Amino acid sequence: MMDHPVSFENTENAFAYKSDAELKKARFLFKSMGSSFLVRLGTKLTPLAIRFKLPIKGLIRKTIFSQFVGGETLGQTAPVAKKLSAYHVQAILDYGVEGGNNGEAGFDQACNEFIRVINYAASQPNIPFISIKVTGFARFELLEKLDHSLDLSPGPLMKRYAAALAGFTEEESAEWERVRKRMQKICVQASAKNVGVLVDAEETWIQDPVDVLSIQMMQIFNKENVTVYNTVQLYRHDRLSFLKDMLEAAILKDFVLGVKLVRGAYMEKERARAQEKKYASPIQTDKEATDRDYNAGVAFCIDHIENIASIIASHNDYSNLRATEILREKGLSFSNPHIHFSQLYGMSDNITFNLAKAGCSVSKYLPFGPIEEVVPYLMRRAEENSSLSGQTGRELALINKEIARRKGLRLKA
């Protein structure tokens, strides 16, 4: 198929999957999220209302939940994924429960839940990936101790790993081995079912062990097919060089590097902790630096497309357009199996559906889970849309443009 030129201004493509009523509901939601007062009030009161079991689930379900979440159960995601499929958009399943169970039994349960999601994804024609969090099946304090130990040794990450483990007690070593086995169990099933596993990024003070696990799993499972993708947060000033280091390791160990490129998710928390503990912030000095490194990361991945399978997970128009331009310049197909695009469900439909229309491999990141447990995710989406410069205005302008376009068509008819 000939790859079509890409434009993110086509609202007919962007919102073809939404009815007039759904479009107006989205407009109301983004207008509400444009009010910082309403967002601050909502993000404080909603978790409290859920905790005290006030009758607000119905309201949440009909508004912010339906905009950003695929459903409360795996089965409820099926019609959403099917609807996306009609427009050549795939889905990435993410069990949206955060915090999670403590204790080994809880971690084993989380591991089994991820495997259940893998099995479900494999049964569907439109779900090539699932997302996992290592903190779902590993104790935070254990990750934190290993990360600290890794920081004490010089040299490349994987060489520091053996030295860091030497500082563990016998019990901690056994606990870490159980974490590693859970990760491997997940990847064994994903590889057998041909489902990709996207390993979410975590806070900097526990990220190194997550990177170690991801690289270990890639060495095993990314030989013939690409099963494991590590997430690279490019709002960190050290991640572009880390991306290059991972490629060196992949070439040396003869595996395909799987990466999901994001800007990042923990900026305020990272800066606050750095200030509190008096160390240099890991976050870029400004947005321009983040954008520069992100776009450089995209170019690097496409330049090494034989050795890197990348997922460009961005809501930035330029980053996505630039990726398609580089593919064209290199004579590469938009549907190359080592390039994929993704945006969050409920946001940036102008990017997702226009990429799909142009022939790109693209998906929506589709969280699911009980309302009371997905509330933290929903509150972040509300805050993100309120704080991101121009994001809410951009969404509203595109929705209003499409509403006006449809109104004009009806008047002509």
N, C-alpha and C positions, 0 to 999 in steps of 0.2 A: 504494500500500500504506500502511496506517495505521502510523505509527511507534509501536512498543511502549515501555512504560516500561522503564527500564534499571536493572538491579540487578547488582552484581558478586559477589553472594553465592551465586548459583546455580551449584553445582559440577557439576550434571548437564549443563548447557550447556557449561560450561568444559572438561570433560574427556570429552565424548561421543566425541571422535575418538581417545581413548586406550584401549587394552585394559587389562585388569587387570594384566597383566605389565608393560606400558609404564608404568603408573601407579606400580607398586611400584619400578621402576627409577628413575623420576624422584624418588620419595621418598628412595631411597638416595643419589642424587646431591646433592640439596639438603641432606640431613643431613650429608653429607661436606663440602659447601661452607659449612656452618654452623660448621665447626671452623677457626678461624683458623690453628691449627698445621698442619693438613693442607693448607690452601690455600697457606700460605707454603712448605711443603715441596714441594708439587706444582708450584707456579709456578717454583721454582728448578730442580728436577730434570728436569721434562718437556722444556724446551728443550734441556738438556744431553744427555738421552737421545736426542732426535731428532738432534742435531748429531753425536753419536758413533754414530749408526745402531744403537742398541740395539733389540731386538725388542719394542717397546711399541706399535707402530701399531695392532695388533689390539685391544689393551685400550682405547686412546683412541677408536678407531672405535666400539666397542660401548658406550662410556659417555658422556663429555662431548661427543664429536663428534656422536653421533646425537641428543643432546638439543638442541644449539644450532646445528647446521650442516645445510644441505639436502643435501649430498653432496660428493663430490670432483670431480665434473664437472658441466657444465650438464645433461647428460642425466639424471644421478642426481637432479636437483631435480624432475624431472617428476612422479614418483609422490607426492612430498611436496606439491607445488602442487596436484595432483589431489585428494589427500586433504583439503587445506584447502578446496578449492573446494566439496566436498560439504557444507560447513558455512557456505558463503557468505563465506569468508575468502579474500582475494587474497594475492599474494606480491610482494615487492620483491626483485629479484635483486641481490646484492652479491658481486662477485668478491673474496673475502676475503684475497687476497694483500697483504701489507704490506711496506714497505721498497722492494722492486721493483728494476728494472733501472736502471742508470745509463747515461748516454750517449744520444745522439740516437736510435740504432737501438732501444734499449730503450724509450724514450719513444714512438716510433712504434709499436712492438709493443704497448705498453699501450693506446694509442689504438685500434688495430685490435681488441684484445681487447674493449674496451668496445663497439665496433660489433658484434662477434660476439654479445655478450650482448643487445644491442638487437634484432638480427635474430631471435635465439632467442625473446626475450620476445614479439615480435610474432607469432610462430608459435603461441603458447600462448594459451588463452582466459582465463587467470586471472592474468596478470602485466602489470599496467598501468605499472609503474615499474622503472627500474634505478637503482642508486646508483653514483656515480663519485667518485674523489678526484683533484683537480688535481695533487697530488704524484705521482700515477701517471705523468703525462706532462709534468712540469715539474721542472726542477732546483731543489732546495730553496733553495740559496744565491741563485739568481736571484730567487725569490719573496721571500726575506728582504731582499735589497737594494732591491727595488721597494717593499716594505712600509715600509722605513726612509725611503726618499725621499718616500713619501706622507705620512709622519708630519711631515716638515719643512715642509710647505706648509699654510696655513690654508684654511678653507672646506669646502664639501661634497666628498665623496669623488670624484665624477666630474670635478669641476673641478680637483682636485689632481692627477689622473691625468696630464694633459698635461705639467704642470710636472715631475712625477716622472720621466717618460720622458726628459725633456731631459737628465737626469743620467746616462743610460746611454751606454756606448760603442757604437760602430757594431755590434760583434759581439753585444753584449748586446741591442741593439734587434732585431737579426735573430733572435736566439734567442727573445726574447719573442714576436715575430711568429709563429714556428713554434708556440709554445705556444697562442697565440690561434687559429691555424688548426686545430690538433688539436681544441681545444674546439669550434670551429665545425663541423668535420667530424662530430664525435659528435652535435651538436645537429641538423645537417641530416638525418642518418640517423634520429634519434629522431623528428623532426617528420614525416618521410616515412612512418614506420612507426606513428605515433600512440602512441609510448611516452614516458612522462615520464622526465626525467633529474633525479635528486636529487643536487645537488652537496654533498658532505660538507663540514662545517666542519673547519678546521685550527687549529693553534696561533695565538695572537693575533699573533705576530711575523711570520706569513706570510698572515694572513687577509684583509687589505685587497686584495691582488691577486686573491684568489679571489672576493671580493665584486665587484670591478670586472669580471672575466670573466663572472660570473653575470648581472650587470645588463646588460652588453653583449649577451649572448645572449638575455636576456628581451626586450630592445628589438626583436630580430629575430624571435624564434620564439614569443613569447607574445601575438601579435596576435589571431588568431581562436581558436586552441586554446592550452592551457597546456602547454608542453613542459618548461620549465626551472624548477626550484625551488631557491632558495638556502637554506642551513641557518642558522638563527639560534639561537645558544646563549645562553639567558637566565640562565645562572649568571654571565654577564658583566654588570656593572652599566651598561654603555653600550648594550646591544643593544635595549632597548625603544625608546629614542629613535632608534636606527638603523633599526628596523623602520618607524617613522613616516616617517623620511627617505626610505626606499625607496618607500613608498607615494606620497609627493609626486613623486618622480621618475617613477614609473609613470603617474600621472595626467598629468604634464607631457608625457611622451613617448608617451602613449597605448598602453600595454601593460598586460596583467594581471600583477600581482605574484604570483609563485609562491614560497611559503615553507614550509619544514619547521621546526616549532618543537620544539626539544629543550632539556633543561636544560643538558647539556654533558658533555664527555668528557675534558678534560685538566686537571682542577682541581689535582691535586697538582703536576704538571709546571709549570703556570702560576705557582702560588704560590712554588715553589722558585726558578724563574728570576727572578721579581720580587724576591725576597729577595737572590739572588746578585748581581743587577745593580743593586740599590738603586733600583727604581722602584715606584710605587704598584701594588699588585696589581689586575689587571683583574677579579678574581673578587669576587662579592658577599660582604658581611661575614658572612652566615649563611644557612642554608637557608630561613628565613622570607622573606628578601628575594628569594631565587631563586624561591620559590613565588609570591610576590606578583607579580613581574614576569612569570613564566610565565603565570599565570592572567589577568593584564592583557593579555598578548600574545594569548591565545586570544580574549578578549572583543573586542579591537581588530580582529582578523582577521574575526570573524563580523560585527561592526558594519559592516565594509567589504567584505562578501562579494561584492559586484558587482565590486570591483576587486582582491580578493585571493583566490587559491586557496591554501588552507592544508592542511598535513598535521600533525595533532596527534600527534606522536611522543612518547608519554609512558607511563610505567608507574605513574603516580600516579592513584589512584582518583578523588580529588576533581577533578583537572584534567579528566579525561575526562567525569565526570558533569556538571561545571559546563558543559562545552561542549554536552552534549545539552540541558541546562536552558535555555541561552541560545537554542539553535535553536528549542526549543518556545516560549519567550517571544516570539520574533520570528515565529512561525508558519512557520518554514522546515523543509523536509523533511530528515530524517536522511540521505537519499541525494542531497542537493544536490551537483552536480558540483564545487563549489568547496570542499567540506569532506571530509576523509578522516582516518581514525585509523590508527595503526600501533604495533605493539609488536615487540620482538625475538622471533624464533622460539625457543621453549623457555622463555619467561618470560611471566608475567602472562596466562595463558590465560583466567583469570576475566574479565579486561577484554576481550580480543579477541573471544572467542566469544559473550559476552553482548552486546557492541556489535553483532556481526553478527546475532544473534537478534532484536535490537530494530530492525533495518533499516538500520543504519549501514553506510557504505562503509568497510571496514577491511581491513588487511593485516598479514601477518607479514613482518618484515625477514629475508630468507633468504640468509645467506652461503653460498658454496660455494668449493671449492678443495682442492688436495692437502693432506693432513693436516699435513705438515711446514711448509707455508706458512701454514696457518690457525692454527697453534699460538698466535701472539701474540694473535689475536682470542679464542681459547678461554681463555687465561690471564686476559685482561681480564674475561671473563664470570665466571670463578671468583672473581677478586678483588672484582668488583662485588657479587656475591651475598654475599660474606663481609663486605664493609665497609658496604654500604647498610643503614642502620638499619631493622631489621624486615623487610627484603625476603625473606631466607631463611625466617624464621619465618612470614611471611605465606604464602609458597608452600607450605611444609610443612603449615600448618594447613588450607589449602584441599584439598591432596591427601589428607590424613588424613580430612577431612570426607567427601570423595567415596568413599574406600575404605570408610568406615563405612556410608555410604548404600547402596552396592552390596551390602555384607555383609548389611545389614538387609533388603534386598529379597529376597536369596536365602533368608534364614531364614523370611521370610513365605511364600515360594513352597513 
